[in-house]
Amino acid sequence: MMPTIAQSDADIRRCLPAMLALRPHLTPEQALEQIRFQQANEGFVLAFVAAENPSEPAPAVIGYRTLNFLYSGKTIYIDDLSTLPAGRGKGYASELLDFVVEQARQSGCQCVSLDSGQNPARYDAHRLYLNKGFNITSHHFKLDL
């Protein structure tokens, strides 16, 4: 099944359980508000794999945007890729990555990039990224203010 772009509040709400599995510091209301803001102002795109039953939450989601950097040119940056625990190992994340890579190719991007946390809980995700041809090219530094 082809991933679907979340456009309505109902679509976004279907994505929230998977998104909040990755971003548990947000409430559903905060996540909805932030996603809507980013869609309206920052070119954020939220895509999901639909559950077989449309009343069930999406088992996997990906959030991304197109940016331009001096170091990499036109780039799709993946903000979020998350699968509900019950949906892991079923190929949903792989399908979503393939979808975004194809979006990048069609829009003339030079690369697709993402950051991923460095802890054992993320190692399965790291294996997926490496198997999809992503390379570890830098360290990400952050200063909380």
C-alpha positions in Angstrom: 0.0 0.0 0.0 1.3 3.4 -0.9 1.9 5.9 1.9 -0.6 8.6 2.4 0.1 12.3 3.0 -1.7 13.5 6.2 -3.6 16.7 5.3 -6.7 16.8 7.5 -6.8 16.9 11.3 -8.4 13.4 11.2 -5.3 12.2 9.2 -2.9 13.8 11.7 -4.8 12.3 14.6 -4.4 8.8 13.0 -0.7 9.5 13.0 -0.4 10.7 16.6 0.0 7.3 18.4 3.0 6.4 16.3 4.5 9.9 16.4 4.1 10.1 20.2 5.9 6.7 20.5 8.9 8.6 19.3 8.1 12.0 20.8 6.6 11.1 24.3 7.4 14.6 25.7 4.5 15.9 23.6 0.8 15.6 24.4 -1.5 14.7 21.5 -2.8 18.3 21.5 0.7 19.8 21.4 1.8 17.4 18.6 -1.3 18.3 16.5 -0.7 22.0 17.0 3.0 21.8 16.2 2.4 19.6 13.1 -0.2 22.0 11.8 2.1 25.0 12.4 5.0 23.2 10.7 2.8 22.2 7.7 1.5 25.8 7.3 4.8 27.6 7.9 7.8 25.3 7.3 6.9 22.9 4.5 6.5 20.0 6.8 5.0 16.9 5.3 3.6 14.0 7.4 3.1 10.7 5.6 1.7 7.5 7.0 1.0 3.8 6.3 -2.7 3.3 6.8 -3.9 0.6 9.0 -6.1 -2.1 7.4 -9.0 -0.9 9.5 -9.4 2.9 8.8 -10.6 3.5 12.4 -7.3 2.2 13.8 -4.2 4.4 14.2 -1.5 4.4 11.5 1.1 1.8 12.4 4.0 4.0 11.1 4.6 7.7 10.2 7.3 9.8 8.7 7.7 13.6 8.9 10.0 15.5 6.5 10.7 18.8 4.8 12.7 20.1 1.9 15.6 22.4 2.8 18.6 23.9 1.1 22.0 23.7 2.6 25.3 25.0 1.4 27.0 21.7 2.2 24.4 19.4 0.5 22.2 21.5 -1.8 18.5 20.7 -2.0 17.8 18.1 0.7 14.9 16.3 2.1 15.4 16.2 5.9 13.5 13.5 7.8 12.4 14.9 11.2 10.6 11.8 12.4 10.2 8.2 11.5 8.3 6.1 14.0 6.5 2.7 14.0 4.1 1.6 16.8 5.6 -1.4 18.7 3.0 -3.8 17.3 3.9 -2.8 13.8 7.7 -3.2 14.0 9.4 -5.7 11.7 6.6 -5.5 9.1 8.4 -3.3 6.6 6.4 -0.1 7.3 9.5 2.1 8.1 11.3 0.7 5.0 8.2 1.5 2.8 8.1 5.1 4.2 11.8 5.6 3.6 11.5 4.4 0.1 8.6 6.8 -0.4 10.6 9.8 0.8 13.6 8.9 -1.2 11.4 8.8 -4.3 9.9 12.1 -3.4 13.4 13.5 -3.1 14.4 12.1 -6.6 11.2 13.5 -8.2 11.8 17.0 -6.7 15.5 17.2 -7.8 17.1 16.8 -4.4 20.7 16.0 -4.0 20.3 14.0 -0.8 18.0 12.8 2.0 19.3 13.2 5.5 18.2 12.6 9.1 19.5 12.5 12.7 18.9 9.6 14.9 19.5 9.2 18.7 22.5 7.3 19.8 21.3 4.7 22.2 20.4 1.0 22.1 16.7 1.6 21.6 17.6 3.2 18.2 19.9 0.4 16.9 17.2 -1.3 14.8 16.5 2.0 13.2 20.3 2.5 12.5 20.5 -0.9 10.8 17.5 0.0 8.6 19.2 3.3 7.6 22.5 1.6 6.8 20.7 -1.2 4.9 18.9 1.6 2.8 22.3 3.1 1.9 22.5 5.9 4.4 25.9 6.7 5.7 27.0 8.1 9.1 28.5 11.4 8.0 28.7 13.6 11.0 28.0 14.1 14.7 25.1 16.3 15.7 25.7 18.8 18.4 23.0 20.5 20.4 23.0 23.2 23.0 19.8 23.4 25.1 18.9 27.0 26.1 
